[in-house]
Amino acid sequence: QVQLVESGGGSVQAGGSLRLSCASSGSLYNTYSVGWFRQAPGKEREGVATFYVSYGATFNSDYADSVKGRFTISRDYNKNTFYLQMNSLKPEDTAMYYCAAHPSPRARLGWIRGGTPDPPKFWGQGTQVTVSS
């Protein structure tokens, strides 16, 4: 069983930065999709950043238009940890943030722009990010 545990959320002023971490344990297979999602109160959950992992290397990072150029998804192979570096934060980035994974490397293709029949199979518990103006 795969477990994902997020950390690093908090409160920050607009223009500030945060780095979210997602520690993974269990068998995540040799190739798989990874994504960061967020959900603000009263809004649907949305995908903000994805990539896939193949034999330890990461490929094809993708971002929602609303975060492109400000957020960066990455992975530390030795620590089995995924990250979401968030810079130039805005009040509209306020949300609960979740990391997620799926054993298919193609599942991520619809996580940001919709249309995928393969939602994430594994989810973390979430970490709150609050950005004040």
C-alpha positions in Angstrom: 0.0 0.0 0.0 1.3 3.5 -0.9 1.1 6.3 1.6 1.6 9.9 0.9 2.1 12.5 3.7 2.2 16.2 2.9 3.8 18.9 5.0 5.1 22.5 4.6 1.8 24.4 4.4 1.3 27.6 6.4 0.4 31.2 6.2 2.3 33.7 4.1 1.8 37.2 2.7 1.3 37.8 -0.9 4.5 37.6 -2.8 6.0 35.1 -0.5 7.1 31.5 -1.0 6.4 28.1 0.5 7.7 24.6 -0.3 5.3 21.7 0.1 6.7 18.3 0.7 5.1 14.9 0.0 6.8 11.9 1.6 6.0 8.6 0.0 6.2 5.1 1.4 5.3 1.7 0.0 5.7 0.5 -3.6 5.1 3.1 -6.2 6.1 1.0 -9.1 8.8 1.7 -11.7 6.7 4.2 -13.7 3.9 6.3 -12.3 2.1 9.6 -12.3 2.5 12.2 -9.6 0.5 15.4 -9.1 -0.3 18.2 -6.8 -3.9 19.3 -6.5 -5.6 22.0 -4.5 -9.1 22.8 -3.3 -10.3 26.1 -2.1 -13.5 26.5 0.0 -16.6 26.3 -2.2 -14.5 25.3 -5.3 -13.8 22.1 -7.1 -10.5 20.4 -6.6 -8.0 21.3 -9.4 -4.7 19.9 -10.6 -1.9 22.4 -10.5 1.3 20.4 -11.3 2.1 16.9 -12.6 4.9 14.8 -14.0 5.6 11.1 -14.4 8.4 9.1 -12.9 10.2 6.3 -14.8 12.8 4.3 -13.1 13.7 7.1 -10.8 13.8 10.0 -13.4 11.1 12.6 -13.8 9.6 13.6 -17.1 7.1 16.0 -18.7 6.3 18.5 -15.9 3.1 20.3 -16.6 1.4 23.1 -14.8 -2.0 24.8 -14.7 -2.0 28.2 -16.4 -2.7 29.9 -13.1 0.6 28.7 -11.5 2.9 28.4 -14.5 6.1 30.3 -14.0 5.5 30.5 -10.2 5.3 26.8 -9.1 7.8 24.0 -9.6 7.2 20.3 -9.1 10.2 18.2 -8.3 11.4 15.0 -6.6 14.2 13.9 -4.3 14.9 10.3 -5.3 17.0 9.5 -2.1 14.3 10.8 0.2 11.3 9.4 -1.7 9.8 12.8 -1.4 8.0 15.1 -3.9 8.0 18.9 -3.7 5.9 21.8 -4.8 7.9 25.0 -4.7 5.5 27.9 -4.7 6.8 31.4 -5.4 5.1 34.8 -5.9 2.1 33.5 -4.0 -1.2 35.2 -4.4 -4.3 35.3 -2.2 -6.1 33.2 -4.8 -3.6 30.4 -4.2 -5.2 29.9 -0.8 -6.4 26.3 -0.6 -5.8 22.9 0.8 -3.1 21.2 -1.2 -2.8 17.5 -1.8 -0.3 15.3 -3.5 -1.5 12.2 -5.4 -0.2 9.3 -7.4 -1.3 6.7 -9.9 0.5 3.6 -11.1 0.0 4.5 -14.8 2.3 7.2 -16.1 -0.4 8.3 -18.5 -3.1 8.9 -15.9 -1.7 12.4 -15.2 -2.6 13.6 -18.7 -6.0 14.8 -17.7 -5.4 15.8 -14.2 -5.0 19.5 -15.0 -7.1 20.0 -18.1 -9.7 17.3 -17.5 -11.0 14.5 -19.6 -9.1 11.7 -17.8 -10.9 8.5 -16.7 -8.0 7.8 -14.4 -8.1 9.9 -11.3 -5.3 9.5 -8.8 -5.3 6.2 -6.9 -3.4 7.4 -3.9 -3.9 10.7 -2.0 -2.2 12.4 0.9 -4.2 14.0 3.7 -3.6 17.6 2.6 -1.8 20.6 3.9 -3.3 24.1 4.2 -1.8 27.1 2.4 -3.1 30.6 3.3 -2.0 33.7 1.5 -2.9 37.1 2.8 -3.0 40.3 0.9 
